[in-house]
Amino acid sequence: MRESVANRPVLVVGLDPFRVPGPWDPTPVAEAIEAGMAELAERGYDAESCLVALDGSEDIEAHVRRSLVARAWACVVIGGGIRRDEDRLGLFEWVVNLVRRLAPGAAIAFNRTPRDLAEAVARGLQGGADG
């Protein structure tokens, strides 16, 4: 029997597209994140985002720590912006290990795009089976 997702708390940790340096248009990524978060809500998840800045405007460690200890998360999604860039390998490792320490009961999931957050959460909560 499939467990109900109603009100399951989900945290999405990713990059704030408007605070990533570089000559690029962050709007499509921000819109995709918004759509992914909306789909999580539509599916009944109680989802929050923790978007971090790479432009030096915040203390990333403090921001992620605050989000992780804010409540007991059923699942934490670590976004592709943190995972995929080889230059961010240290940040990715740090986030994974922080989730393990501060949210030990949470499943850890990885999305492919900002629009497939709900699928990533479903996989994570089902033990990672990719079907």
Backbone as CSV, one residue per row, in Angstrom:
resi,resn,N_x,N_y,N_z,CA_x,CA_y,CA_z,C_x,C_y,C_z
1,MET,0.846,-1.179,0.000,0.000,0.000,0.000,0.889,1.239,0.000
2,ARG,0.532,2.211,-0.808,1.301,3.438,-0.912,0.955,4.386,0.232
3,GLU,1.989,4.911,0.866,1.789,5.825,1.994,1.289,7.174,1.489
4,SER,0.373,7.769,2.234,-0.174,9.062,1.869,0.909,10.141,1.942
5,VAL,0.875,11.065,0.988,1.848,12.157,0.975,1.297,13.408,1.640
6,ALA,0.027,13.365,2.021,-0.601,14.557,2.576,0.236,15.150,3.697
7,ASN,0.609,16.378,3.487,1.362,17.153,4.474,2.747,16.603,4.786
8,ARG,3.286,15.707,3.974,4.656,15.234,4.209,5.600,16.416,3.981
9,PRO,6.429,16.758,4.957,7.316,17.916,4.814,8.526,17.616,3.921
10,VAL,8.723,18.475,2.949,9.796,18.326,1.971,10.581,19.634,1.904
11,LEU,11.904,19.507,1.947,12.773,20.673,1.791,13.544,20.534,0.486
12,VAL,13.533,21.581,-0.310,14.282,21.609,-1.568,15.450,22.568,-1.384
13,VAL,16.672,22.028,-1.446,17.885,22.834,-1.303,18.475,23.027,-2.702
14,GLY,18.635,24.274,-3.089,19.155,24.548,-4.424,19.768,25.927,-4.497
15,LEU,20.094,26.305,-5.697,20.698,27.612,-5.927,19.615,28.627,-6.269
16,ASP,19.753,29.813,-5.727,18.872,30.914,-6.086,19.339,31.424,-7.448
17,PRO,18.562,31.215,-8.495,19.043,31.579,-9.829,19.339,33.065,-9.993
18,PHE,18.705,33.895,-9.174,18.943,35.331,-9.278,20.217,35.763,-8.550
19,ARG,20.822,34.833,-7.809,22.045,35.172,-7.075,23.192,34.243,-7.443
20,VAL,23.187,33.788,-8.691,24.299,33.026,-9.252,25.013,33.947,-10.223
21,PRO,26.281,34.239,-9.970,27.004,35.156,-10.859,27.118,34.612,-12.285
22,GLY,27.224,35.526,-13.194,27.451,35.137,-14.575,26.505,35.834,-15.529
23,PRO,26.884,35.854,-16.756,26.020,36.462,-17.775,25.002,35.433,-18.284
24,TRP,23.871,35.357,-17.611,22.837,34.432,-18.039,21.488,34.950,-17.576
25,ASP,20.419,34.414,-18.127,19.065,34.832,-17.762,18.518,33.840,-16.735
26,PRO,18.383,34.253,-15.479,17.905,33.345,-14.442,16.391,33.105,-14.475
27,THR,15.665,33.896,-15.234,14.205,33.823,-15.204,13.650,32.439,-15.565
28,PRO,14.112,31.776,-16.635,13.560,30.444,-16.939,13.786,29.425,-15.813
29,VAL,14.924,29.497,-15.155,15.197,28.570,-14.048,14.288,28.896,-12.868
30,ALA,14.132,30.174,-12.560,13.247,30.580,-11.459,11.811,30.141,-11.729
31,GLU,11.360,30.275,-12.964,10.011,29.839,-13.321,9.867,28.328,-13.200
32,ALA,10.891,27.584,-13.581,10.852,26.122,-13.469,10.819,25.694,-12.003
33,ILE,11.585,26.375,-11.154,11.560,26.069,-9.716,10.164,26.336,-9.164
34,GLU,9.596,27.454,-9.530,8.242,27.802,-9.077,7.236,26.739,-9.521
35,ALA,7.356,26.273,-10.763,6.441,25.238,-11.263,6.642,23.928,-10.506
36,GLY,7.896,23.567,-10.242,8.168,22.343,-9.493,7.633,22.403,-8.077
37,MET,7.786,23.541,-7.425,7.259,23.714,-6.066,5.731,23.674,-6.076
38,ALA,5.118,24.264,-7.096,3.659,24.241,-7.204,3.156,22.810,-7.387
39,GLU,3.866,22.016,-8.173,3.456,20.620,-8.355,3.575,19.836,-7.051
40,LEU,4.622,20.103,-6.279,4.729,19.452,-4.972,3.497,19.764,-4.117
41,ALA,3.110,21.023,-4.090,1.930,21.426,-3.316,0.666,20.754,-3.856
42,GLU,0.532,20.702,-5.179,-0.638,20.065,-5.792,-0.728,18.593,-5.419
43,ARG,0.408,17.953,-5.262,0.427,16.525,-4.907,0.278,16.301,-3.401
44,GLY,0.168,17.383,-2.645,-0.099,17.253,-1.221,1.110,17.341,-0.313
45,TYR,2.285,17.592,-0.860,3.473,17.746,-0.028,3.475,19.135,0.607
46,ASP,4.005,19.232,1.809,4.193,20.506,2.488,5.634,20.916,2.217
47,ALA,5.866,21.535,1.071,7.217,21.793,0.585,7.677,23.221,0.836
48,GLU,8.944,23.325,1.178,9.607,24.621,1.333,10.911,24.569,0.556
49,SER,11.380,25.736,0.162,12.666,25.784,-0.530,13.702,26.505,0.311
50,CYS,14.921,26.097,0.113,16.090,26.735,0.720,17.040,27.023,-0.428
51,LEU,16.870,28.191,-1.025,17.693,28.575,-2.175,18.857,29.421,-1.691
52,VAL,20.050,29.008,-2.050,21.253,29.674,-1.556,21.899,30.528,-2.637
53,ALA,22.622,31.535,-2.177,23.281,32.483,-3.072,24.731,32.094,-3.289
54,LEU,25.175,32.195,-4.521,26.590,31.985,-4.816,27.318,33.297,-5.052
55,ASP,26.610,34.407,-4.853,27.205,35.718,-5.125,27.860,36.349,-3.900
56,GLY,27.961,35.570,-2.806,28.599,36.081,-1.597,27.702,36.930,-0.719
57,SER,26.403,36.990,-1.029,25.504,37.864,-0.282,24.933,37.232,0.983
58,GLU,25.259,35.962,1.252,24.740,35.325,2.456,25.711,34.271,2.964
59,ASP,25.502,33.867,4.177,26.250,32.770,4.786,25.500,31.482,4.426
60,ILE,25.971,30.783,3.404,25.291,29.585,2.912,25.133,28.559,4.024
61,GLU,26.200,28.332,4.782,26.152,27.326,5.839,25.044,27.632,6.841
62,ALA,24.976,28.857,7.306,23.957,29.234,8.290,22.552,29.091,7.708
63,HIS,22.382,29.492,6.463,21.073,29.423,5.811,20.600,27.972,5.697
64,VAL,21.463,27.082,5.232,21.078,25.674,5.071,20.834,25.031,6.433
65,ARG,21.695,25.312,7.398,21.501,24.760,8.749,20.150,25.174,9.326
66,ARG,19.815,26.458,9.222,18.528,26.943,9.745,17.361,26.197,9.107
67,SER,17.442,26.010,7.810,16.358,25.314,7.108,16.256,23.857,7.538
68,LEU,17.386,23.188,7.673,17.364,21.769,8.027,16.836,21.506,9.432
69,VAL,17.081,22.412,10.362,16.632,22.182,11.738,15.269,22.807,12.021
70,ALA,14.677,23.461,11.042,13.395,24.138,11.245,12.263,23.167,11.575
71,ARG,12.371,21.953,11.072,11.346,20.938,11.323,11.870,19.568,10.929
72,ALA,11.098,18.549,11.201,11.475,17.186,10.818,11.036,16.960,9.375
73,TRP,11.997,16.812,8.478,11.706,16.655,7.052,11.543,15.184,6.699
74,ALA,10.560,14.874,5.873,10.402,13.519,5.351,11.394,13.280,4.224
75,CYS,11.672,14.339,3.458,12.574,14.225,2.312,13.269,15.559,2.089
76,VAL,14.545,15.489,1.716,15.305,16.672,1.331,15.804,16.438,-0.093
77,VAL,15.443,17.338,-0.997,15.897,17.271,-2.379,17.095,18.199,-2.520
78,ILE,18.166,17.686,-3.104,19.351,18.511,-3.379,19.380,18.730,-4.885
79,GLY,19.245,19.992,-5.261,19.090,20.357,-6.657,20.335,20.211,-7.511
80,GLY,20.081,20.125,-8.809,21.140,19.933,-9.791,22.146,21.060,-9.855
81,GLY,21.732,22.270,-9.539,22.681,23.381,-9.558,23.812,23.174,-8.569
82,ILE,23.497,22.526,-7.468,24.516,22.224,-6.457,25.311,20.995,-6.870
83,ARG,24.669,19.999,-7.461,25.299,18.714,-7.761,26.121,18.673,-9.023
84,ARG,25.666,19.311,-10.047,26.201,19.042,-11.386,27.482,19.767,-11.754
85,ASP,27.752,20.884,-11.155,28.944,21.651,-11.506,30.145,21.100,-10.741
86,GLU,31.129,20.652,-11.461,32.326,20.064,-10.838,32.978,21.020,-9.841
87,ASP,32.898,22.314,-10.098,33.474,23.299,-9.182,32.725,23.380,-7.857
88,ARG,31.517,22.806,-7.813,30.711,22.830,-6.581,30.701,21.484,-5.868
89,LEU,31.619,20.607,-6.207,31.662,19.285,-5.588,31.756,19.380,-4.069
90,GLY,32.584,20.271,-3.559,32.718,20.442,-2.112,31.414,20.894,-1.474
91,LEU,30.698,21.803,-2.121,29.403,22.263,-1.613,28.413,21.102,-1.595
92,PHE,28.387,20.330,-2.653,27.481,19.184,-2.731,27.760,18.184,-1.599
93,GLU,29.014,17.830,-1.421,29.371,16.896,-0.339,28.970,17.458,1.016
94,TRP,29.233,18.737,1.214,28.904,19.372,2.487,27.398,19.318,2.746
95,VAL,26.580,19.624,1.720,25.131,19.609,1.888,24.649,18.195,2.209
96,VAL,25.131,17.197,1.482,24.714,15.816,1.740,25.046,15.423,3.180
97,ASN,26.255,15.703,3.617,26.649,15.331,4.976,25.894,16.127,6.038
98,LEU,25.577,17.377,5.753,24.792,18.176,6.692,23.376,17.618,6.810
99,VAL,22.793,17.213,5.698,21.465,16.599,5.739,21.523,15.326,6.586
100,ARG,22.533,14.523,6.385,22.659,13.278,7.162,22.749,13.559,8.660
101,ARG,23.450,14.632,9.029,23.618,14.955,10.452,22.396,15.644,11.056
102,LEU,21.840,16.621,10.358,20.787,17.452,10.936,19.369,16.972,10.625
103,ALA,19.223,16.140,9.607,17.904,15.597,9.250,18.046,14.099,8.998
104,PRO,18.515,13.350,10.005,18.845,11.943,9.778,17.662,11.070,9.385
105,GLY,16.452,11.489,9.678,15.274,10.698,9.310,14.758,10.995,7.917
106,ALA,15.345,11.968,7.243,14.857,12.379,5.925,15.464,11.529,4.817
107,ALA,14.628,11.198,3.852,15.137,10.607,2.619,15.862,11.725,1.874
108,ILE,16.889,11.367,1.131,17.600,12.339,0.299,17.279,12.003,-1.151
109,ALA,16.858,13.024,-1.905,16.480,12.818,-3.295,17.210,13.826,-4.180
110,PHE,17.312,13.480,-5.453,17.978,14.325,-6.443,17.066,14.452,-7.658
111,ASN,16.809,15.684,-8.047,15.974,15.903,-9.221,16.831,16.052,-10.468
112,ARG,16.196,15.852,-11.625,16.903,16.031,-12.895,16.795,17.482,-13.364
113,THR,15.593,18.058,-13.175,15.341,19.453,-13.535,14.462,20.062,-12.444
114,PRO,14.355,21.380,-12.394,13.488,21.979,-11.384,12.019,21.567,-11.522
115,ARG,11.631,21.148,-12.696,10.232,20.784,-12.918,9.904,19.363,-12.461
116,ASP,10.892,18.536,-12.153,10.585,17.160,-11.740,10.828,16.924,-10.250
117,LEU,10.634,17.965,-9.461,10.811,17.832,-8.010,9.889,16.766,-7.423
118,ALA,8.637,16.739,-7.861,7.679,15.779,-7.292,8.102,14.344,-7.574
119,GLU,8.601,14.081,-8.772,9.058,12.729,-9.096,10.262,12.348,-8.242
120,ALA,11.157,13.304,-8.021,12.336,13.033,-7.182,11.914,12.713,-5.759
121,VAL,10.968,13.470,-5.226,10.486,13.220,-3.867,9.830,11.844,-3.788
122,ALA,8.996,11.515,-4.760,8.327,10.208,-4.757,9.357,9.083,-4.765
123,ARG,10.399,9.201,-5.602,11.467,8.181,-5.621,12.155,8.096,-4.285
124,GLY,12.498,9.256,-3.726,13.210,9.284,-2.449,12.423,8.643,-1.331
125,LEU,11.141,8.930,-1.284,10.299,8.384,-0.220,9.981,6.902,-0.427
126,GLN,10.168,6.410,-1.653,9.945,4.992,-1.936,11.248,4.203,-1.854
127,GLY,12.301,4.841,-1.378,13.566,4.124,-1.229,14.473,4.211,-2.424
128,GLY,14.174,5.093,-3.371,15.078,5.330,-4.480,14.821,4.503,-5.714
129,ALA,13.800,3.664,-5.737,13.523,2.861,-6.921,13.194,3.777,-8.084
130,ASP,13.854,3.582,-9.199,13.682,4.461,-10.347,12.641,3.927,-11.331
131,GLY,12.114,2.787,-11.043,11.052,2.235,-11.875,11.441,2.043,-13.240
